[in-house]
Amino acid sequence: MNSPITIKLLALLLALRELKTPLTQEELAGLAEVGQQLALDPNDWEYIAEGLIAIIQGNEELNEYFEMAKACLETIDGQIPSEVLPTYTELDQELPAISKGPQDFGWKPGSDESDEVLTATIKALETHRPIQAVNQLSFLERTSDFLQSSQSSRESYKTSESPSESRYFNTFFCDLDDSSAIPLNQPLISQQAYTLYLDISPERKGADDTNVPFPEQALAQVWDDRESLVLDVVVSSHDFTIESPVKKLILPHRGTSEGVCFTVTPTLSTGRGYLQVELFYRGYLLQAKQVEAVIIPQAEAQITASSMRPVHTARITFTTTDQLTPEQLKLTPERVLTIDVERDQRDGSIDFRFLERTDGNQELAFYDTVLQPAMLGKAIAGVRKQLNLAAREGYQWIDQGNLDLLNTWLPRFAHAGRYLYRAILPQNQGNPTDIDQGEKLQAALEPGITIQVNPIVGQVTVPWALLYEREVKYQPGKTHVCQHCLNSKEDCPSCPHGDDPYIVCPYGFWGYRYAIEQLPCWVTGELPQPTVLVKTIANHQPLLLNLNVWKKFSLWREHLPKLEAAGEVQMLVAEEIGKLEEIWRDHATLDLVYFYCHGGIDEILEQPYLEISDGRIDSNFLEASNLQWLHNPLVFLNGCATGDYSPESYMSLIDDFRVAGACGVIGTECPVPEMFAEPYGAALLPRLFRGEPLGQAMLTVRRELLRQKLNPLGLVYSLYAAHEVVLSRAVATMN
């Protein structure tokens, strides 16, 4: 019994036997589906294993026990005496059959694979109560006893041993001179320097009241044989000056890290001061914490009696749910630019922190800016107004544009996009001695990189694709598009028109230059708990596509056969609410949920909705549908204005879809005319069907539609998911 497959299945059963925390309904459903897949065709193990391992790794306790058991079984090379393993009679007595088992699907007696272990796994998982089921299997007790008595594995497997304890991201203030901790009831004095101390430790320290552990699981697969990892720590604030705001933290595999100290000085004369502390690994944000302290003007001053809040507080504001695997780190681009967006709770101002990695782990540059909502809203409104005008007046009845139209609208996009760029990106504020940090950042970013946007506190999003990097002078009729750039597939570093503000370069737009991912995975706020950031749609063949349409659209019947011809796709079409409800009720394994329909904001409730032929789908509708999509489908909102977190909107359908199990959402920044929505969908989805990562596919299609159709409306589509979202198995072949 030395097959890697059998070792993994037996390790799973042993891990379930030790599990103390109940599995979630989603985990139970996922394991039951794995059991059904094993019963149907265990020879498809490579595909089945992807889904199984994803479930295991998504549960920290289960994964810990699984890895312990697997390591032990591998230590003895899986050699377990036959008398320890179960018999079919024993299995039938202890766990009545649900499936007939895998005997008819090619697993031959006498092979390395153990039919008995496979059958036990199928029986246990299909019960939907696997923890109770494995505790009825007496052979697991024999196996556990054998492993503990084995000389080669005694030290590596102990069922009484609990998984490694959680660690916490700690922060607190210390006296600058003697390093003693400042008591939690003692305010800080304005203009006096302090040490902000932080570490990662099993012991909770400081004033943190959120009880959110450090996300160990995100790094579980990147340790290899290393004893430590290097994390980047960034401290930022508008209420403190920070000496050397970027430092390194050496994280050991176990136990407490060495402390990292920042010298900080409160600049407020009185009130509450805030610092934001963030941890990164290779440009991926792991965790963020907001640290707060009362500041007084001098030592003798008293805290105002009206303040009932603690003097010192801290809370985790972001924890990643993404797991960084070695394969991902090798195959996907490092996040050269990470943008953290936060809404200040005191005045509603929007803080943008740009963290630029210019040389791997050797250098991380930090820029900070802050905007009032009105100022940011004005810049965003200008961009969206231009998009709406172009969609309504320029391209409503055509998808194939021309140079005259492009020279009318793309310069207007650039004009509005430049205002937004200047409002957000930190730049020289008129001081000739300062370095223009915005231009420095622009010079460091290469075409095609992935920019990651993390919402830290509150839902704040921006039409990032419309940011325009180049200086522009907009004069109707004079400002025009560079024709050379339209015929170039790459950036033009030596362009002779690079300094001409009257010539608009499409590569000056972030949406044509970079792949942009917006990750809605915050800890606090609208969602009760963070949802897993899924990067794989666990599709079968054929891919199951639910198309929800507004039947008065003129092109959807032409759109349907294009999608069917693009790959092995089974279409489930809903024109009306009743049919949509039937599809969602009967098909929990949807792979793509596609809304080709109207959308908008309710006039009275001011809440977003989607509208098919006879009714609206809003947040309440989605909640009451109790959706549990098992395959982590992509949701595509085509033609709707709902893919938007504006400062005025506190709720979005994106949350509801992700809670339902979606891996992410494609939305639009404004209503899109059907004449463009149809060809955009027909160009994008075949690339997804062929196995292309979604973010790269969107970037490619955006560029192609500009070059081939002279149509810039591809800029209105935004991705609220990981750049690397991909099908687990392609349903079409590459060209």
N, C-alpha and C positions, 0 to 999 in steps of 0.2 A: 504494500500500500504506500508507494513512494511517489505517486502522481502529484504534481503541484495542484491539480484541480481538487483531488480528494483532501489534500492537506488544508486547502482554503475552506472547503466545506466543513470539515471536521473542526477547524479553528472557529468558524462561525458558530457552530452548535455549542462548543465549549464556552465561547464568549457570551452567548445568549443565556447560558446556564448561570453565569456569574453576575449578570446584569441586575443592578439594584433599582434603577430608575425606569419607570414604564416607558415603552416606546410610544411615539406620537401616532395618531391615526394615519398620517401621511407615510410614516416609516412602516407601519403594519401593512398598509396597502401595497407599498413598494416591495416589501419582502414576499407578500403573497403572489405578486406578479412574477417575481423571480422564481418562486416555486412552480408556478404554472409554466414558465418558459423551460425550466429544467425537465418537467414532466413531458413537455411536447417534443423538445429536441435538445438534449444535453450536448450534442456535438457542436452546437452553436455557442460554445462556452465563451469564446472571446468576446462576443457581443453581450452575453448574459452577465459576464464578470464586470463589464463596465458599469452597468446599473447597480449591481450588488455592491461593488467597492465604493461607489458614490454614496450609497445609503450608509454603509459602515463608517466611512470617513466623515459623514455629516453628523455623527453622534460621537462625541469625544469619549464618553465612557465605554461605549461598545467598541470603538476603534482601539482603545487602550487594551482591553481584554483580548480582542482579536489578534492584535500584533503580538501580545505575550504568548498566546497559544500557538500561533503560527511559527514564532521563533523557536519554541520548544519542539514542535513537530519537525521542523527543519533540522534541528540539532541532532535528532535521532534518525534523520533521513526518512521519516514517516514509517519506520519499521515497527508496527504494533502487532503483537501476536494475534493470530486468528481467534483465539478464545476470548480475547478482549472485545473484539468487534461483534456487532449484533448479528443475529440470524433473521431471516425474513419472518419466521414464525414469531419470534420475539417482538419484532416491530409491529406485526399485525395485532398482537395481543395488547401491546402497550399504547399503540396509536393507530386506531382504525384508519383504513386507507381512504383518501379523498380522490387521488388520481391512481391510475393503474401502475404508474411507475415508468421507468425508461427502458424496460427490457426490449421493446420492439424497435428501438431507435439506434441500434448500432453499438451499444456498449457490451462487449463480449465478455463472458466469464473467463477468468484467467488473465485478463489484462491488468495493467497497473492500477486502473481505476477501480474503486470499490463500489459495486452496485449497492451494497448495503448502506454505506454512508450516503450515497446519492439519494437512495430511497428514503432514508431517515430525514434528510434535508427537505425533500419534497413534502413529505408528510407533515413535518413541523411547520414549514412556512405557509403551507396552504390552509392551515387552521385559522389564520388571522390572529392566533394567540400563541406565537412561537415560544415565548418565555415559559408559559405553562406547559406547552408541549414538550420542550426539551427536558423539563424536570420530571417527565414521566418516562424518559428513556434511560433505562438502567445501564446500558452499555457506556453512557457518558460518565457515570460514576466509576465504572471499571477503568475507562480510559484515563480519567483524571488521577485515579490511584496509581495507575501504571506510570504515568508521566512523573508524578511526584517521587516515585520510588526509583526511577531511572537515574543512575549515577551521572549520566551525561547531561541530564536536564534538570536536576534537582535545584540548581541555583537559578535557572532561567524561568521556572514556572512554579508559582505558588498560588493556589486558588484563593488562599486567605489574604493575599496581598491586594490592596486596593490600587486603582490607577494612581499615577503620579498626581500629587496635589496641585490644585490650581495655583497660578501665580497672578500677582496684581501689579499694575502700573501705579507706583506710589509717587506722590509729590508732597513736599512740605517746605516751609521756610525755616532758615537757620540764621543765627547770628553770624555776621561776616567774619568777626574776629576769632571767636572760640568754637564756631561750628555747632553750638548747642541749638536744639530745636526751639523755635519760637512757640510758646504755649498757644493753644488753639483759641484761647479767650483774650489774647493780647493783640491789639491792632498794630499795623505797621505805621511808621512815621514818614511823612512826606520828605523826599529828598535824602533819605538815609538808605545806604546800600545794604542789601541782604543777599544771602545765598538761597537760591531755589534748588533744593536737592531732589533728585529723583532716582529711582531704581525700579527693578522688576524683581519681585520677591514673593515667596509663599505667604509671608506675613503682610497683613494689611497695615499700612501706616498713613498718617496724615488725616485729613478731614473728608475723604471721599465717602459719599453716602449712597453711591449707585450700586456697589457690590457686583460690578461687571468684571469678570476675569480677563487677563491678558489673552488674546486669541492664539493660543498655542497651536490650534489645529491648522491655522493658516500656514505655519512653518513646518508642519509635521513631516513633510516629504523632502525638505531641502537640507536636512542636517547631514545625511550620509554618515561619514565617520568623523565629522568635525565636532570638536568639543564646544565651539562657540560660533556665533554669528555676529556680524557687525551691523547694527541698526543706526540710522540717522535720527537725531533728535533735534527738533526745531521749536524754539520758543518765540512767540510773538505777542505784542501787546500795544495798545494805544495809551495805556495808563502807566506803563513802566518803560524805562530805558533798559535795554538788555545788552550786556557786554558779550560779544561772540555768540550770536543767537543760534548757531548751528554747531552741534558737537556729535561725537560718536559714543554709542553705548555698546559695550561688549556683552552680549547675552549668552550665558552658559546654557548648556543643554538642560541642566537641572539646577535647582537652588536659586540663590540670590545673585543678581548681577552686581558688579561694582557700581558705586554711586557716580552720578554725573552732576556737576555743580555749575550753575549759571549765576553770574552776578547781576542782580536786578535792582533797580532803584525806582520807587514809586514817584511819579511826576504829578499826580493829582494832589491838590492841597487838602482835600477832604472828600469823603465818599467811598464808594466801593470800586476797587481796581480789579481788572480782569487780565489774566494771561491765558493764552492758548498754547498747549504743549502737545506736540504730535510726534509719533513714532513711524518711521518708514523703513522698509527693506527693499533695496534696489528700486526706489521710486514708487513702490506700492504702499499706500497709507494703511497701516495696521490698526492704530488706535489713536484717538485724540481725547484730550482732557481739558476742561476749563477750570482754572484755579482762580478763586476769588478771595479777596481779603479787604477788610475795612482799613481805610487810611485816615490818619488824623494829622493835623498840621504840626504839632509838637508833642513831646512826651506828656506834658501836663494836661493836654486836652482830653475832654470826656467824649465818649461815644454818645450820640443823641439817643434819648430815651425812646424815641419812636421806632428805633430799629429793633425788631424782634428776631431777625435772622442771626445765625451764628456769625461770629467775627471772621472765621476762616471756613470756607467751604470748597469743595472740589467735586466734579462729577464727570464721568465719561460721557462724551458727546458723540462719539463715533467708534464703532468696532467693525472691522471688516468681517464679512462672512465668506470671503473668497479664500480658497485653498490654493496656495502656490505650489505647484508640483515641479520637479526638475524638468519634465517635458515642456511644461508651459514656459518656464524661464528660458529654455533653450530655443523654443520655436516661436515665441511671441516677442515683439519688440519691448525693450525696457521702457518704462514710462519716463521719457526724458523731461516731460513737463507734467506736473501734477498741480491742479488748481483746487484749492479748498475754499468753499463758499460758506459763509456763516452770517446769520442775521443777529445783530446785537440786541439782546433782550431789553436793554435800557431805552434805546432811542429808535430801534428799528433799522439802524444803518446796516449796510451790507458790507462785509469784510471779504476781500479776495486776497488769498495768499498764494503766490506763485512760487513753486519750488522746482528749480531747474537743475537737472543732473547733466553736467557737461562732460564728465569724465568718469563714468561708472561710479564706484564707491569712493573715489578720491576727492570729489568736489561736489558740493550741493549749494547752489546759490539761492538766496531767499529774498523775495520782494513782497511788499505788503502795500495794500491800498484800502481805502474805505470810502463808501458812497452812501449818501442819504437815499432812501427809497424814491423820493421824488426825482432826484437827479438820474438815478439808474433807470427808473420807469420812463422818464422822458426819452432817454437814449434808446431804450428797447422799443418804445412806442414808435419812434421815428423809423426804425428798421422794419417793424411789422407793417407800418402803414405803406411803405414802399413795396413790400412783398404783396400786400393786398391789392394795391393799385396795379401792379404788374400782372397779377393773376386775373384781375377783373377786366382791365382795359387793354392789356397788351397781348395776353396769351389765352384768353378764355376759350376761344373757338379754334385754336390751332395748337398742334404740338410741334410742327416743323416751323421754326422761326427763320429769321433772316438777319443779315448784318445791320440793317437799319433799325430793326426792333432791338437788337442786342445793344447797339450804340445808344439807344434811348434809355434802356432800363438798367443795364449793368453799371454804368457810371452813377446812376441814382442809388443803386445798392451800395456802391463803394462810398459814396458821399455819406449815407446814413451809417454804414458799417464803420467808417473811420471815426465818426463821433462816438460810437459805442466802444470802439477799441481804445480811444483816448480817455474815455470815462472810466474804463475798467483797468487798463494796464498801467502799472506805475511808471511814471515818466518824469522827466525834468520839469519841475514846477516853476520854471522861469529863472532858476538860479544858475547862472552860467558856469559855476564851479562844480555843479553836480554832474555825475554821469547820467546820461539818459538811459535808465534801466530798461525801458521798453524796447529801445533799439538794440541794446546789448542782448536782451532775451531773444529778440527776433533773429539776430545773427546766429544764435546757438541752435536754432531749431531747423532741422533738415526736412525737406519734403517727404511725405509719407509716414512720418512718425505718428505714434498714437498719443493723444493728449487725454489724460484722465481727469474728470471733474468729480469731486467728492462733495456732496452737501453735508456739512458738519452739523450745523444747528439750523433747523427749519428748512422748508422747501424753497429754494431759490434757484431758478434756472434762467439761462440766457440763450438767445439764438446764436450760439458760438460760431456756427458755420458762416455767419455774415460778418464777423469781425474782419476788418480790412487793415492790413499791416502797413501799406504804403501811404505816403503823403499824396493828397489829391486836391486838385482845384476843379470844382465842378462848375462848368459853364455849358448850358444846353447848346448842342450843336457843335461845340468845340471839343469838349472832353469825349474821348472815344476809346474803344477797346483795341488792344494790341492784337493785330491779326496774326502776327508771327506766333504768338503764344497759343492761339487756337489750333495751330498745326503742330504744336510741340507736345509730346507726351511727358516731358520732364520739365523741371524748373529751368529757367534761363539765367544762370549766374552771371553771365557777361552780357546781358541784354543792353543794347545801346540806348534803350528808352527808359532804363531803370531810374533815372533821376528826373524824368519828365512828369510833373504832376497832372498834366492834361491827358495822359495815356493810362488807361486802367488795365492792369494785369490780372487776369483771373486767378493766377497763383498768389495774388495778394490776399485773397479770401481764405480764411482758415478752412472753410468747407471744401475748397479745391486743393488745398495744400496738405492738410493733415487728416488723419482719422480721429474722430472725437467720440469718446464714450462718457456717458453721464451715469454714475452708479448710485442709485437710490438705496443705500444700505446703512442708514443712520440707526442709532440705538434708540433715541428718544424722539418723540414727536407723534406723527400720525399713526405709525404702526406700533402695535403693542410689543413687538419684539422684532429683532432683525431677522429677515428672511435670507435664505442661502442664495448667494450669487451664483447662479447656475450658468455654465458655459456650454453645455451640450444639450441638444434636443434629443431625447431618447426615443427616436422614431423607429418604426418598423418599416417594412416594405410590403405594400405601397404606403407612402406617406399619407396620413389622414388629414385632409385640409377642410376646415369648416369655413365656408364663404357666406358671409351675412351681407345682404345687399338691400339697397333701396331700389325697388324694381322699376321705378320710372327713369333711372339712369339709362342712357341710350347705348352704352358700350359694354355693359357687363356681360351680355350674352356672347359678344365677340371675345371678351376677356377669358371666359370660362374654358373654351377649347385650347387656348394658348397655354394655360396653366396645365391642363391635362396632357398636352403634347410635350411639355417640358421635362417630364420624368414619370416615374411610377407613382402616380398620385391618385388617390380616391377622393372625389369631391363630395362634400355634404353641404348642400346649398340651403340656406334659409332666407326666404323673402319676408317672412312674417314672424312675429314674436312666438307664436305657438310652435312653429317648426324649430326655431332656435332653441326653445326650452326642451323640446324632444331630443334634439341632437346632443345638447349638453347633458341631459339626463342619461342617455343611452351610450354615450361615448366619452368615457373618462380618459381615453388614450389619444386625444387629439394632439397633433404635432404642430399645426399652424391654425391660428384663429384669425381670420382675415375679415375686417370690416371695410367693405367697399360701399360706403354709405355717407349720409349726412352726419353732421355733428355740430355742437354749439354749446352755448351757456344758457341755462334756464333763465327766463326773463325775471321771474320772481325770486327763486331760491339762489340764483347766481351759481349754480352747480353745473359741471360739465355733463353732457349726455351724448350718446350715439343714437342715431335714428335710422331704423330700417323701415320697411314699407308701411307698417301699421302701428308703430309704437317706438317708445324711447327706452334705451338701456342706460341707467344711471348708477351711481354708487350704491344706492339702496337696493336696486334690482340685482346687482352683482352679489351683494352681501347675502340677500335672501335666497339666491340660487345655490348657496353652499357648495361652491365649485371646488373640486379636488382633482386637478389635471395631473395625471401621473407621469406624462412624458415631458413635462416642462416645456410646453409649446411657446412659440413666438407669437405675440399679438401684434398685428399690423393694422394700424388705424390709417387708412388711405382716404384722403379727401376731407379729413376732419380737423378742427382747430383745437383738439383736446390734448395733444402731446406737448403741453406747455405748463411749466411752473412759473407763472408770473408773480411778482411781489404781491399782487392783489388777491391771488388765488391761494387758499390754504388747503385745498384738497384736490386730488387728481385721481382719475380712474387708474392711473398707473399703479398706485398702491393696491387697489382692489385686484387687478390682474396678477400682480406678483404674489399676493396672499393666496390666490387661487392656484398658484403653482407655475405661472408663466416664467420663462427665463428672462424675459424682457419685453420691451414695447418699442415699436417704431411709431412715432407720431409726427405731426406737422405743426409748423409755427403759424399757419394761417389756412383758411379754406383753399383747397387746391382744385382747379377746374378739372372736370372729368377728362377732357382732352389731353391733360398731362398725367393725371393720376393713373389712367389705364396703361399708357406705355411705360411709365415708371415701374409699376408693379410687374408688368410683363418683362421688363429688363432685369429687375432685381431678383425676383424669386427663382428663375432658372439658375442663377449663380449660387443661391443658397442650396438648391436641389443638387447641384454638382459637388457640393462639399466645400465651397468657399467660406471663409470666416465672414460673418455678417458685416462687421465694420469695414473691412477691406472691400467687400462687394459694394457697399453703399458709396464709398469714395470713388471706386472705379466707375460705377453707373453715373454718378454725378458728373464726372469728367467727360464720359462718353456722350451724354445727352447734350452737354455744352458744345463739344466739338462737332458732333454729327448732326444735331438738330438746332444748334445755336439757341438753345433754350436754357435759361439759368435757374429754372424753378426747382431743380434738384437740391438747391440750397435750403429749401423749406423743410426737408425731412431731417428729423433728429433721432438719435439712437439713445434709448434709456436702457442700456444693458452693457455687458462686457463686449469689447471689440471682437473677442474670439468666439462668440456664439456660433456654433456649427452643428450640423446634423451628425448624429452618432454613426449613421451610415448614409452615404450618398444615394440618391434615387435617380440620378442621371449621370452620364459620363462626361468627362471633360472634353471640350472641343480640341 
